[in-house]
Amino acid sequence: DKIYPRHFLATAKVLRFPEVQMHEILSDFARMIPAALDNVKTSLPTDFPENVVTAVETNVLRLHGRLSREYGIK
């Protein structure tokens, strides 16, 4: 729960990766998170530990919220 969009942007800057392109990637990533999360959840075995699913889902949704606020995605 300590990953923020600024971390991706800072890493891109260190690597001299174009900032505009990094913003595009993060925006696309934010748009894809809900469907990707649903796909993963439906493909898990029925006996997969629910506490693991919940922990991963919670943190992925936190990141999604941060990215969505940053890029105006609903």
PQR file with spaces between the fields and no chain letter, atoms N, CA, C, O and H, PARSE charges and radii, in Angstrom:
ATOM       1  N    ASP     1       0.808   -1.189    0.000 -0.4000 1.5000
ATOM       2  CA   ASP     1       0.000    0.000    0.000 -0.0000 2.0000
ATOM       3  C    ASP     1       0.855    1.259    0.000  0.5500 1.7000
ATOM       4  O    ASP     1       0.365    2.351    0.289 -0.5500 1.4000
ATOM       5  N    LYS     2       2.112    1.105   -0.320 -0.4000 1.5000
ATOM       6  CA   LYS     2       3.029    2.248   -0.340 -0.0000 2.0000
ATOM       7  C    LYS     2       3.449    2.636   -1.760  0.5500 1.7000
ATOM       8  O    LYS     2       4.416    3.377   -1.938 -0.5500 1.4000
ATOM       9  H    LYS     2       2.510    0.218   -0.555  0.4000 1.0000
ATOM      10  N    ILE     3       2.742    2.150   -2.752 -0.4000 1.5000
ATOM      11  CA   ILE     3       3.093    2.476   -4.134 -0.0000 2.0000
ATOM      12  C    ILE     3       2.190    3.600   -4.624  0.5500 1.7000
ATOM      13  O    ILE     3       0.964    3.505   -4.568 -0.5500 1.4000
ATOM      14  H    ILE     3       1.957    1.548   -2.607  0.4000 1.0000
ATOM      15  N    TYR     4       2.818    4.659   -5.102 -0.4000 1.5000
ATOM      16  CA   TYR     4       2.092    5.825   -5.599 -0.0000 2.0000
ATOM      17  C    TYR     4       2.534    6.113   -7.037  0.5500 1.7000
ATOM      18  O    TYR     4       3.636    5.729   -7.430 -0.5500 1.4000
ATOM      19  H    TYR     4       3.814    4.736   -5.147  0.4000 1.0000
ATOM      20  N    PRO     5       1.692    6.782   -7.821 -0.5600 1.5000
ATOM      21  CA   PRO     5       2.083    7.124   -9.188  0.2800 2.0000
ATOM      22  C    PRO     5       3.423    7.856   -9.255  0.5500 1.7000
ATOM      23  O    PRO     5       4.189    7.671  -10.201 -0.5500 1.4000
ATOM      24  N    ARG     6       3.697    8.672   -8.268 -0.4000 1.5000
ATOM      25  CA   ARG     6       4.961    9.428   -8.294 -0.0000 2.0000
ATOM      26  C    ARG     6       6.183    8.509   -8.288  0.5500 1.7000
ATOM      27  O    ARG     6       7.237    8.888   -8.800 -0.5500 1.4000
ATOM      28  H    ARG     6       3.075    8.822   -7.500  0.4000 1.0000
ATOM      29  N    HIS     7       6.060    7.312   -7.719 -0.4000 1.5000
ATOM      30  CA   HIS     7       7.181    6.378   -7.718 -0.0000 2.0000
ATOM      31  C    HIS     7       7.502    5.911   -9.140  0.5500 1.7000
ATOM      32  O    HIS     7       8.669    5.805   -9.517 -0.5500 1.4000
ATOM      33  H    HIS     7       5.204    7.004   -7.304  0.4000 1.0000
ATOM      34  N    PHE     8       6.473    5.637   -9.913 -0.4000 1.5000
ATOM      35  CA   PHE     8       6.682    5.239  -11.305 -0.0000 2.0000
ATOM      36  C    PHE     8       7.309    6.383  -12.099  0.5500 1.7000
ATOM      37  O    PHE     8       8.211    6.175  -12.910 -0.5500 1.4000
ATOM      38  H    PHE     8       5.525    5.723   -9.606  0.4000 1.0000
ATOM      39  N    LEU     9       6.816    7.589  -11.849 -0.4000 1.5000
ATOM      40  CA   LEU     9       7.335    8.757  -12.568 -0.0000 2.0000
ATOM      41  C    LEU     9       8.781    9.040  -12.180  0.5500 1.7000
ATOM      42  O    LEU     9       9.588    9.401  -13.037 -0.5500 1.4000
ATOM      43  H    LEU     9       6.083    7.758  -11.190  0.4000 1.0000
ATOM      44  N    ALA    10       9.117    8.883  -10.917 -0.4000 1.5000
ATOM      45  CA   ALA    10      10.496    9.109  -10.470 -0.0000 2.0000
ATOM      46  C    ALA    10      11.441    8.080  -11.083  0.5500 1.7000
ATOM      47  O    ALA    10      12.549    8.418  -11.499 -0.5500 1.4000
ATOM      48  H    ALA    10       8.462    8.590  -10.221  0.4000 1.0000
ATOM      49  N    THR    11      11.006    6.838  -11.139 -0.4000 1.5000
ATOM      50  CA   THR    11      11.829    5.792  -11.750 -0.0000 2.0000
ATOM      51  C    THR    11      12.026    6.071  -13.230  0.5500 1.7000
ATOM      52  O    THR    11      13.129    5.916  -13.754 -0.5500 1.4000
ATOM      53  H    THR    11      10.105    6.563  -10.801  0.4000 1.0000
ATOM      54  N    ALA    12      10.967    6.480  -13.901 -0.4000 1.5000
ATOM      55  CA   ALA    12      11.069    6.818  -15.324 -0.0000 2.0000
ATOM      56  C    ALA    12      12.070    7.945  -15.534  0.5500 1.7000
ATOM      57  O    ALA    12      12.856    7.919  -16.480 -0.5500 1.4000
ATOM      58  H    ALA    12      10.070    6.606  -13.475  0.4000 1.0000
ATOM      59  N    LYS    13      12.037    8.928  -14.655 -0.4000 1.5000
ATOM      60  CA   LYS    13      12.951   10.062  -14.776 -0.0000 2.0000
ATOM      61  C    LYS    13      14.399    9.611  -14.620  0.5500 1.7000
ATOM      62  O    LYS    13      15.264   10.024  -15.393 -0.5500 1.4000
ATOM      63  H    LYS    13      11.397    8.950  -13.886  0.4000 1.0000
ATOM      64  N    VAL    14      14.670    8.772  -13.633 -0.4000 1.5000
ATOM      65  CA   VAL    14      16.026    8.256  -13.414 -0.0000 2.0000
ATOM      66  C    VAL    14      16.517    7.505  -14.648  0.5500 1.7000
ATOM      67  O    VAL    14      17.690    7.587  -15.011 -0.5500 1.4000
ATOM      68  H    VAL    14      13.968    8.436  -13.005  0.4000 1.0000
ATOM      69  N    LEU    15      15.617    6.782  -15.279 -0.4000 1.5000
ATOM      70  CA   LEU    15      15.965    5.996  -16.462 -0.0000 2.0000
ATOM      71  C    LEU    15      15.909    6.799  -17.757  0.5500 1.7000
ATOM      72  O    LEU    15      16.158    6.273  -18.841 -0.5500 1.4000
ATOM      73  H    LEU    15      14.664    6.715  -14.984  0.4000 1.0000
ATOM      74  N    ARG    16      15.581    8.076  -17.626 -0.4000 1.5000
ATOM      75  CA   ARG    16      15.434    8.973  -18.788 -0.0000 2.0000
ATOM      76  C    ARG    16      14.362    8.471  -19.759  0.5500 1.7000
ATOM      77  O    ARG    16      14.471    8.626  -20.975 -0.5500 1.4000
ATOM      78  H    ARG    16      15.379    8.503  -16.745  0.4000 1.0000
ATOM      79  N    PHE    17      13.338    7.873  -19.183 -0.4000 1.5000
ATOM      80  CA   PHE    17      12.182    7.429  -19.951 -0.0000 2.0000
ATOM      81  C    PHE    17      11.266    8.634  -20.098  0.5500 1.7000
ATOM      82  O    PHE    17      11.047    9.345  -19.118 -0.5500 1.4000
ATOM      83  H    PHE    17      13.250    7.747  -18.195  0.4000 1.0000
ATOM      84  N    PRO    18      10.724    8.891  -21.282 -0.5600 1.5000
ATOM      85  CA   PRO    18       9.904   10.088  -21.493  0.2800 2.0000
ATOM      86  C    PRO    18       8.717   10.181  -20.523  0.5500 1.7000
ATOM      87  O    PRO    18       7.919    9.251  -20.410 -0.5500 1.4000
ATOM      88  N    GLU    19       8.620   11.304  -19.838 -0.4000 1.5000
ATOM      89  CA   GLU    19       7.564   11.506  -18.841 -0.0000 2.0000
ATOM      90  C    GLU    19       6.173   11.401  -19.455  0.5500 1.7000
ATOM      91  O    GLU    19       5.275   10.802  -18.863 -0.5500 1.4000
ATOM      92  H    GLU    19       9.268   12.060  -19.930  0.4000 1.0000
ATOM      93  N    VAL    20       5.993   11.975  -20.627 -0.4000 1.5000
ATOM      94  CA   VAL    20       4.685   11.924  -21.293 -0.0000 2.0000
ATOM      95  C    VAL    20       4.285   10.474  -21.555  0.5500 1.7000
ATOM      96  O    VAL    20       3.133   10.093  -21.349 -0.5500 1.4000
ATOM      97  H    VAL    20       6.722   12.462  -21.108  0.4000 1.0000
ATOM      98  N    GLN    21       5.223    9.688  -22.000 -0.4000 1.5000
ATOM      99  CA   GLN    21       4.938    8.283  -22.284 -0.0000 2.0000
ATOM     100  C    GLN    21       4.616    7.523  -20.989  0.5500 1.7000
ATOM     101  O    GLN    21       3.753    6.645  -20.986 -0.5500 1.4000
ATOM     102  H    GLN    21       6.159    9.998  -22.167  0.4000 1.0000
ATOM     103  N    MET    22       5.299    7.854  -19.902 -0.4000 1.5000
ATOM     104  CA   MET    22       5.014    7.204  -18.620 -0.0000 2.0000
ATOM     105  C    MET    22       3.609    7.549  -18.144  0.5500 1.7000
ATOM     106  O    MET    22       2.906    6.688  -17.614 -0.5500 1.4000
ATOM     107  H    MET    22       6.001    8.567  -19.904  0.4000 1.0000
ATOM     108  N    HIS    23       3.193    8.800  -18.328 -0.4000 1.5000
ATOM     109  CA   HIS    23       1.825    9.190  -17.972 -0.0000 2.0000
ATOM     110  C    HIS    23       0.805    8.397  -18.798  0.5500 1.7000
ATOM     111  O    HIS    23      -0.221    7.969  -18.271 -0.5500 1.4000
ATOM     112  H    HIS    23       3.765    9.499  -18.758  0.4000 1.0000
ATOM     113  N    GLU    24       1.084    8.203  -20.076 -0.4000 1.5000
ATOM     114  CA   GLU    24       0.182    7.426  -20.932 -0.0000 2.0000
ATOM     115  C    GLU    24       0.086    5.981  -20.448  0.5500 1.7000
ATOM     116  O    GLU    24      -1.001    5.404  -20.408 -0.5500 1.4000
ATOM     117  H    GLU    24       1.918    8.550  -20.504  0.4000 1.0000
ATOM     118  N    ILE    25       1.220    5.406  -20.084 -0.4000 1.5000
ATOM     119  CA   ILE    25       1.241    4.026  -19.595 -0.0000 2.0000
ATOM     120  C    ILE    25       0.429    3.906  -18.307  0.5500 1.7000
ATOM     121  O    ILE    25      -0.369    2.982  -18.155 -0.5500 1.4000
ATOM     122  H    ILE    25       2.103    5.874  -20.117  0.4000 1.0000
ATOM     123  N    LEU    26       0.635    4.837  -17.386 -0.4000 1.5000
ATOM     124  CA   LEU    26      -0.094    4.793  -16.117 -0.0000 2.0000
ATOM     125  C    LEU    26      -1.599    4.969  -16.325  0.5500 1.7000
ATOM     126  O    LEU    26      -2.404    4.321  -15.656 -0.5500 1.4000
ATOM     127  H    LEU    26       1.283    5.588  -17.509  0.4000 1.0000
ATOM     128  N    SER    27      -1.966    5.835  -17.240 -0.4000 1.5000
ATOM     129  CA   SER    27      -3.379    6.040  -17.544 -0.0000 2.0000
ATOM     130  C    SER    27      -3.992    4.767  -18.134  0.5500 1.7000
ATOM     131  O    SER    27      -5.081    4.354  -17.733 -0.5500 1.4000
ATOM     132  H    SER    27      -1.312    6.362  -17.783  0.4000 1.0000
ATOM     133  N    ASP    28      -3.295    4.155  -19.078 -0.4000 1.5000
ATOM     134  CA   ASP    28      -3.771    2.896  -19.668 -0.0000 2.0000
ATOM     135  C    ASP    28      -3.861    1.802  -18.609  0.5500 1.7000
ATOM     136  O    ASP    28      -4.825    1.038  -18.564 -0.5500 1.4000
ATOM     137  H    ASP    28      -2.412    4.491  -19.404  0.4000 1.0000
ATOM     138  N    PHE    29      -2.847    1.743  -17.765 -0.4000 1.5000
ATOM     139  CA   PHE    29      -2.814    0.755  -16.691 -0.0000 2.0000
ATOM     140  C    PHE    29      -4.037    0.911  -15.786  0.5500 1.7000
ATOM     141  O    PHE    29      -4.680   -0.075  -15.425 -0.5500 1.4000
ATOM     142  H    PHE    29      -2.064    2.363  -17.801  0.4000 1.0000
ATOM     143  N    ALA    30      -4.346    2.142  -15.428 -0.4000 1.5000
ATOM     144  CA   ALA    30      -5.501    2.407  -14.559 -0.0000 2.0000
ATOM     145  C    ALA    30      -6.796    1.940  -15.213  0.5500 1.7000
ATOM     146  O    ALA    30      -7.667    1.385  -14.544 -0.5500 1.4000
ATOM     147  H    ALA    30      -3.823    2.943  -15.722  0.4000 1.0000
ATOM     148  N    ARG    31      -6.922    2.162  -16.506 -0.4000 1.5000
ATOM     149  CA   ARG    31      -8.135    1.739  -17.216 -0.0000 2.0000
ATOM     150  C    ARG    31      -8.275    0.214  -17.247  0.5500 1.7000
ATOM     151  O    ARG    31      -9.389   -0.310  -17.238 -0.5500 1.4000
ATOM     152  H    ARG    31      -6.214    2.613  -17.050  0.4000 1.0000
ATOM     153  N    MET    32      -7.148   -0.493  -17.283 -0.4000 1.5000
ATOM     154  CA   MET    32      -7.173   -1.950  -17.423 -0.0000 2.0000
ATOM     155  C    MET    32      -7.295   -2.702  -16.100  0.5500 1.7000
ATOM     156  O    MET    32      -7.640   -3.884  -16.096 -0.5500 1.4000
ATOM     157  H    MET    32      -6.243   -0.068  -17.291  0.4000 1.0000
ATOM     158  N    ILE    33      -7.020   -2.044  -14.989 -0.4000 1.5000
ATOM     159  CA   ILE    33      -6.988   -2.744  -13.702 -0.0000 2.0000
ATOM     160  C    ILE    33      -8.291   -3.473  -13.370  0.5500 1.7000
ATOM     161  O    ILE    33      -8.230   -4.654  -13.027 -0.5500 1.4000
ATOM     162  H    ILE    33      -6.740   -1.084  -14.993  0.4000 1.0000
ATOM     163  N    PRO    34      -9.465   -2.843  -13.450 -0.5600 1.5000
ATOM     164  CA   PRO    34     -10.685   -3.566  -13.045  0.2800 2.0000
ATOM     165  C    PRO    34     -10.915   -4.864  -13.826  0.5500 1.7000
ATOM     166  O    PRO    34     -11.224   -5.896  -13.232 -0.5500 1.4000
ATOM     167  N    ALA    35     -10.768   -4.817  -15.128 -0.4000 1.5000
ATOM     168  CA   ALA    35     -10.985   -6.022  -15.939 -0.0000 2.0000
ATOM     169  C    ALA    35      -9.920   -7.072  -15.650  0.5500 1.7000
ATOM     170  O    ALA    35     -10.222   -8.263  -15.572 -0.5500 1.4000
ATOM     171  H    ALA    35     -10.517   -3.978  -15.611  0.4000 1.0000
ATOM     172  N    ALA    36      -8.681   -6.634  -15.492 -0.4000 1.5000
ATOM     173  CA   ALA    36      -7.604   -7.581  -15.195 -0.0000 2.0000
ATOM     174  C    ALA    36      -7.837   -8.267  -13.852  0.5500 1.7000
ATOM     175  O    ALA    36      -7.643   -9.475  -13.721 -0.5500 1.4000
ATOM     176  H    ALA    36      -8.435   -5.666  -15.555  0.4000 1.0000
ATOM     177  N    LEU    37      -8.248   -7.498  -12.874 -0.4000 1.5000
ATOM     178  CA   LEU    37      -8.520   -8.060  -11.551 -0.0000 2.0000
ATOM     179  C    LEU    37      -9.662   -9.077  -11.622  0.5500 1.7000
ATOM     180  O    LEU    37      -9.575  -10.154  -11.032 -0.5500 1.4000
ATOM     181  H    LEU    37      -8.406   -6.516  -12.980  0.4000 1.0000
ATOM     182  N    ASP    38     -10.719   -8.736  -12.336 -0.4000 1.5000
ATOM     183  CA   ASP    38     -11.837   -9.675  -12.506 -0.0000 2.0000
ATOM     184  C    ASP    38     -11.388  -10.953  -13.210  0.5500 1.7000
ATOM     185  O    ASP    38     -11.778  -12.052  -12.816 -0.5500 1.4000
ATOM     186  H    ASP    38     -10.789   -7.861  -12.815  0.4000 1.0000
ATOM     187  N    ASN    39     -10.568  -10.809  -14.254 -0.4000 1.5000
ATOM     188  CA   ASN    39     -10.078  -11.983  -14.985 -0.0000 2.0000
ATOM     189  C    ASN    39      -9.265  -12.903  -14.085  0.5500 1.7000
ATOM     190  O    ASN    39      -9.425  -14.123  -14.122 -0.5500 1.4000
ATOM     191  H    ASN    39     -10.251   -9.916  -14.574  0.4000 1.0000
ATOM     192  N    VAL    40      -8.404  -12.315  -13.287 -0.4000 1.5000
ATOM     193  CA   VAL    40      -7.580  -13.125  -12.385 -0.0000 2.0000
ATOM     194  C    VAL    40      -8.458  -13.835  -11.363  0.5500 1.7000
ATOM     195  O    VAL    40      -8.297  -15.031  -11.119 -0.5500 1.4000
ATOM     196  H    VAL    40      -8.274  -11.324  -13.258  0.4000 1.0000
ATOM     197  N    LYS    41      -9.383  -13.096  -10.770 -0.4000 1.5000
ATOM     198  CA   LYS    41     -10.234  -13.694   -9.735 -0.0000 2.0000
ATOM     199  C    LYS    41     -11.067  -14.852  -10.279  0.5500 1.7000
ATOM     200  O    LYS    41     -11.241  -15.862   -9.596 -0.5500 1.4000
ATOM     201  H    LYS    41      -9.514  -12.125  -10.967  0.4000 1.0000
ATOM     202  N    THR    42     -11.579  -14.717  -11.491 -0.4000 1.5000
ATOM     203  CA   THR    42     -12.406  -15.795  -12.049 -0.0000 2.0000
ATOM     204  C    THR    42     -11.573  -16.988  -12.511  0.5500 1.7000
ATOM     205  O    THR    42     -12.110  -18.082  -12.687 -0.5500 1.4000
ATOM     206  H    THR    42     -11.438  -13.897  -12.045  0.4000 1.0000
ATOM     207  N    SER    43     -10.276  -16.794  -12.707 -0.4000 1.5000
ATOM     208  CA   SER    43      -9.435  -17.905  -13.157 -0.0000 2.0000
ATOM     209  C    SER    43      -8.771  -18.665  -12.007  0.5500 1.7000
ATOM     210  O    SER    43      -8.129  -19.691  -12.235 -0.5500 1.4000
ATOM     211  H    SER    43      -9.840  -15.905  -12.564  0.4000 1.0000
ATOM     212  N    LEU    44      -8.919  -18.178  -10.787 -0.4000 1.5000
ATOM     213  CA   LEU    44      -8.307  -18.854   -9.640 -0.0000 2.0000
ATOM     214  C    LEU    44      -9.055  -20.144   -9.308  0.5500 1.7000
ATOM     215  O    LEU    44     -10.265  -20.239   -9.514 -0.5500 1.4000
ATOM     216  H    LEU    44      -9.441  -17.345  -10.602  0.4000 1.0000
ATOM     217  N    PRO    45      -8.335  -21.124   -8.798 -0.5600 1.5000
ATOM     218  CA   PRO    45      -9.010  -22.349   -8.354  0.2800 2.0000
ATOM     219  C    PRO    45     -10.001  -22.029   -7.234  0.5500 1.7000
ATOM     220  O    PRO    45      -9.800  -21.079   -6.477 -0.5500 1.4000
ATOM     221  N    THR    46     -11.051  -22.809   -7.130 -0.4000 1.5000
ATOM     222  CA   THR    46     -12.081  -22.543   -6.124 -0.0000 2.0000
ATOM     223  C    THR    46     -11.554  -22.658   -4.700  0.5500 1.7000
ATOM     224  O    THR    46     -12.115  -22.061   -3.782 -0.5500 1.4000
ATOM     225  H    THR    46     -11.214  -23.580   -7.744  0.4000 1.0000
ATOM     226  N    ASP    47     -10.488  -23.415   -4.508 -0.4000 1.5000
ATOM     227  CA   ASP    47      -9.937  -23.574   -3.159 -0.0000 2.0000
ATOM     228  C    ASP    47      -8.788  -22.602   -2.866  0.5500 1.7000
ATOM     229  O    ASP    47      -8.078  -22.756   -1.872 -0.5500 1.4000
ATOM     230  H    ASP    47     -10.032  -23.901   -5.254  0.4000 1.0000
ATOM     231  N    PHE    48      -8.610  -21.608   -3.731 -0.4000 1.5000
ATOM     232  CA   PHE    48      -7.546  -20.622   -3.517 -0.0000 2.0000
ATOM     233  C    PHE    48      -7.866  -19.842   -2.242  0.5500 1.7000
ATOM     234  O    PHE    48      -9.017  -19.461   -2.028 -0.5500 1.4000
ATOM     235  H    PHE    48      -9.187  -21.483   -4.539  0.4000 1.0000
ATOM     236  N    PRO    49      -6.872  -19.600   -1.399 -0.5600 1.5000
ATOM     237  CA   PRO    49      -7.125  -18.933   -0.110  0.2800 2.0000
ATOM     238  C    PRO    49      -7.758  -17.546   -0.262  0.5500 1.7000
ATOM     239  O    PRO    49      -7.186  -16.655   -0.890 -0.5500 1.4000
ATOM     240  N    GLU    50      -8.925  -17.386    0.314 -0.4000 1.5000
ATOM     241  CA   GLU    50      -9.670  -16.128    0.209 -0.0000 2.0000
ATOM     242  C    GLU    50      -8.913  -14.964    0.838  0.5500 1.7000
ATOM     243  O    GLU    50      -9.019  -13.832    0.366 -0.5500 1.4000
ATOM     244  H    GLU    50      -9.389  -18.110    0.824  0.4000 1.0000
ATOM     245  N    ASN    51      -8.150  -15.226    1.897 -0.4000 1.5000
ATOM     246  CA   ASN    51      -7.399  -14.137    2.527 -0.0000 2.0000
ATOM     247  C    ASN    51      -6.326  -13.583    1.595  0.5500 1.7000
ATOM     248  O    ASN    51      -6.016  -12.393    1.650 -0.5500 1.4000
ATOM     249  H    ASN    51      -8.064  -16.145    2.281  0.4000 1.0000
ATOM     250  N    VAL    52      -5.760  -14.424    0.746 -0.4000 1.5000
ATOM     251  CA   VAL    52      -4.770  -13.955   -0.229 -0.0000 2.0000
ATOM     252  C    VAL    52      -5.466  -13.123   -1.298  0.5500 1.7000
ATOM     253  O    VAL    52      -4.990  -12.051   -1.670 -0.5500 1.4000
ATOM     254  H    VAL    52      -6.012  -15.391    0.701  0.4000 1.0000
ATOM     255  N    VAL    53      -6.589  -13.620   -1.786 -0.4000 1.5000
ATOM     256  CA   VAL    53      -7.368  -12.884   -2.791 -0.0000 2.0000
ATOM     257  C    VAL    53      -7.743  -11.506   -2.256  0.5500 1.7000
ATOM     258  O    VAL    53      -7.578  -10.501   -2.946 -0.5500 1.4000
ATOM     259  H    VAL    53      -6.976  -14.491   -1.483  0.4000 1.0000
ATOM     260  N    THR    54      -8.239  -11.463   -1.046 -0.4000 1.5000
ATOM     261  CA   THR    54      -8.672  -10.203   -0.445 -0.0000 2.0000
ATOM     262  C    THR    54      -7.510   -9.233   -0.280  0.5500 1.7000
ATOM     263  O    THR    54      -7.647   -8.046   -0.575 -0.5500 1.4000
ATOM     264  H    THR    54      -8.373  -12.280   -0.485  0.4000 1.0000
ATOM     265  N    ALA    55      -6.367   -9.728    0.191 -0.4000 1.5000
ATOM     266  CA   ALA    55      -5.202   -8.859    0.392 -0.0000 2.0000
ATOM     267  C    ALA    55      -4.713   -8.270   -0.927  0.5500 1.7000
ATOM     268  O    ALA    55      -4.437   -7.073   -1.014 -0.5500 1.4000
ATOM     269  H    ALA    55      -6.256  -10.693    0.431  0.4000 1.0000
ATOM     270  N    VAL    56      -4.608   -9.107   -1.945 -0.4000 1.5000
ATOM     271  CA   VAL    56      -4.143   -8.624   -3.250 -0.0000 2.0000
ATOM     272  C    VAL    56      -5.162   -7.661   -3.844  0.5500 1.7000
ATOM     273  O    VAL    56      -4.799   -6.587   -4.325 -0.5500 1.4000
ATOM     274  H    VAL    56      -4.832  -10.079   -1.874  0.4000 1.0000
ATOM     275  N    GLU    57      -6.428   -8.040   -3.811 -0.4000 1.5000
ATOM     276  CA   GLU    57      -7.482   -7.191   -4.370 -0.0000 2.0000
ATOM     277  C    GLU    57      -7.515   -5.824   -3.686  0.5500 1.7000
ATOM     278  O    GLU    57      -7.631   -4.800   -4.358 -0.5500 1.4000
ATOM     279  H    GLU    57      -6.723   -8.912   -3.421  0.4000 1.0000
ATOM     280  N    THR    58      -7.416   -5.802   -2.384 -0.4000 1.5000
ATOM     281  CA   THR    58      -7.439   -4.549   -1.632 -0.0000 2.0000
ATOM     282  C    THR    58      -6.315   -3.621   -2.069  0.5500 1.7000
ATOM     283  O    THR    58      -6.533   -2.430   -2.292 -0.5500 1.4000
ATOM     284  H    THR    58      -7.322   -6.635   -1.838  0.4000 1.0000
ATOM     285  N    ASN    59      -5.119   -4.170   -2.190 -0.4000 1.5000
ATOM     286  CA   ASN    59      -3.980   -3.327   -2.555 -0.0000 2.0000
ATOM     287  C    ASN    59      -3.999   -2.906   -4.018  0.5500 1.7000
ATOM     288  O    ASN    59      -3.600   -1.789   -4.347 -0.5500 1.4000
ATOM     289  H    ASN    59      -4.942   -5.137   -2.009  0.4000 1.0000
ATOM     290  N    VAL    60      -4.454   -3.783   -4.888 -0.4000 1.5000
ATOM     291  CA   VAL    60      -4.582   -3.410   -6.303 -0.0000 2.0000
ATOM     292  C    VAL    60      -5.627   -2.308   -6.454  0.5500 1.7000
ATOM     293  O    VAL    60      -5.436   -1.373   -7.232 -0.5500 1.4000
ATOM     294  H    VAL    60      -4.779   -4.690   -4.621  0.4000 1.0000
ATOM     295  N    LEU    61      -6.719   -2.414   -5.720 -0.4000 1.5000
ATOM     296  CA   LEU    61      -7.758   -1.381   -5.802 -0.0000 2.0000
ATOM     297  C    LEU    61      -7.284   -0.050   -5.210  0.5500 1.7000
ATOM     298  O    LEU    61      -7.713    1.011   -5.663 -0.5500 1.4000
ATOM     299  H    LEU    61      -6.874   -3.174   -5.089  0.4000 1.0000
ATOM     300  N    ARG    62      -6.419   -0.096   -4.222 -0.4000 1.5000
ATOM     301  CA   ARG    62      -5.831    1.152   -3.699 -0.0000 2.0000
ATOM     302  C    ARG    62      -4.999    1.838   -4.780  0.5500 1.7000
ATOM     303  O    ARG    62      -5.119    3.041   -5.009 -0.5500 1.4000
ATOM     304  H    ARG    62      -6.071   -0.958   -3.854  0.4000 1.0000
ATOM     305  N    LEU    63      -4.153    1.045   -5.438 -0.4000 1.5000
ATOM     306  CA   LEU    63      -3.350    1.619   -6.519 -0.0000 2.0000
ATOM     307  C    LEU    63      -4.261    2.145   -7.619  0.5500 1.7000
ATOM     308  O    LEU    63      -4.019    3.222   -8.164 -0.5500 1.4000
ATOM     309  H    LEU    63      -4.056    0.067   -5.252  0.4000 1.0000
ATOM     310  N    HIS    64      -5.305    1.395   -7.949 -0.4000 1.5000
ATOM     311  CA   HIS    64      -6.250    1.844   -8.969 -0.0000 2.0000
ATOM     312  C    HIS    64      -6.877    3.179   -8.575  0.5500 1.7000
ATOM     313  O    HIS    64      -7.022    4.071   -9.411 -0.5500 1.4000
ATOM     314  H    HIS    64      -5.502    0.520   -7.506  0.4000 1.0000
ATOM     315  N    GLY    65      -7.245    3.313   -7.316 -0.4000 1.5000
ATOM     316  CA   GLY    65      -7.824    4.566   -6.838 -0.0000 2.0000
ATOM     317  C    GLY    65      -6.868    5.732   -6.996  0.5500 1.7000
ATOM     318  O    GLY    65      -7.260    6.817   -7.424 -0.5500 1.4000
ATOM     319  H    GLY    65      -7.128    2.588   -6.637  0.4000 1.0000
ATOM     320  N    ARG    66      -5.619    5.500   -6.649 -0.4000 1.5000
ATOM     321  CA   ARG    66      -4.617    6.567   -6.787 -0.0000 2.0000
ATOM     322  C    ARG    66      -4.441    6.965   -8.247  0.5500 1.7000
ATOM     323  O    ARG    66      -4.422    8.149   -8.585 -0.5500 1.4000
ATOM     324  H    ARG    66      -5.301    4.618   -6.301  0.4000 1.0000
ATOM     325  N    LEU    67      -4.313    5.959   -9.105 -0.4000 1.5000
ATOM     326  CA   LEU    67      -4.134    6.252  -10.528 -0.0000 2.0000
ATOM     327  C    LEU    67      -5.378    6.907  -11.111  0.5500 1.7000
ATOM     328  O    LEU    67      -5.274    7.830  -11.919 -0.5500 1.4000
ATOM     329  H    LEU    67      -4.328    4.998   -8.830  0.4000 1.0000
ATOM     330  N    SER    68      -6.539    6.443  -10.709 -0.4000 1.5000
ATOM     331  CA   SER    68      -7.790    7.007  -11.225 -0.0000 2.0000
ATOM     332  C    SER    68      -7.940    8.468  -10.846  0.5500 1.7000
ATOM     333  O    SER    68      -8.352    9.289  -11.665 -0.5500 1.4000
ATOM     334  H    SER    68      -6.624    5.694  -10.052  0.4000 1.0000
ATOM     335  N    ARG    69      -7.609    8.789   -9.613 -0.4000 1.5000
ATOM     336  CA   ARG    69      -7.676   10.198   -9.188 -0.0000 2.0000
ATOM     337  C    ARG    69      -6.669   11.038   -9.967  0.5500 1.7000
ATOM     338  O    ARG    69      -6.970   12.155  -10.387 -0.5500 1.4000
ATOM     339  H    ARG    69      -7.275    8.121   -8.948  0.4000 1.0000
ATOM     340  N    GLU    70      -5.496   10.500  -10.149 -0.4000 1.5000
ATOM     341  CA   GLU    70      -4.426   11.220  -10.852 -0.0000 2.0000
ATOM     342  C    GLU    70      -4.798   11.485  -12.310  0.5500 1.7000
ATOM     343  O    GLU    70      -4.500   12.551  -12.849 -0.5500 1.4000
ATOM     344  H    GLU    70      -5.251    9.593   -9.807  0.4000 1.0000
ATOM     345  N    TYR    71      -5.454   10.503  -12.947 -0.4000 1.5000
ATOM     346  CA   TYR    71      -5.721   10.599  -14.383 -0.0000 2.0000
ATOM     347  C    TYR    71      -7.197   10.774  -14.724  0.5500 1.7000
ATOM     348  O    TYR    71      -7.575   10.685  -15.892 -0.5500 1.4000
ATOM     349  H    TYR    71      -5.696    9.637  -12.509  0.4000 1.0000
ATOM     350  N    GLY    72      -8.024   11.019  -13.731 -0.4000 1.5000
ATOM     351  CA   GLY    72      -9.438   11.296  -13.973 -0.0000 2.0000
ATOM     352  C    GLY    72     -10.198   10.138  -14.576  0.5500 1.7000
ATOM     353  O    GLY    72     -11.063   10.330  -15.431 -0.5500 1.4000
ATOM     354  H    GLY    72      -7.717   11.091  -12.782  0.4000 1.0000
ATOM     355  N    ILE    73      -9.878    8.932  -14.130 -0.4000 1.5000
ATOM     356  CA   ILE    73     -10.518    7.726  -14.657 -0.0000 2.0000
ATOM     357  C    ILE    73     -11.521    7.221  -13.629  0.5500 1.7000
ATOM     358  O    ILE    73     -11.256    7.229  -12.427 -0.5500 1.4000
ATOM     359  H    ILE    73      -9.176    8.777  -13.436  0.4000 1.0000
ATOM     360  N    LYS    74     -12.675    6.782  -14.120 -0.4000 1.5000
ATOM     361  CA   LYS    74     -13.711    6.259  -13.214 -0.0000 2.0000
ATOM     362  C    LYS    74     -13.813    4.771  -13.314  0.5500 1.7000
ATOM     363  O    LYS    74     -14.631    4.160  -12.626 -0.5500 1.4000
ATOM     364  H    LYS    74     -12.889    6.776  -15.097  0.4000 1.0000
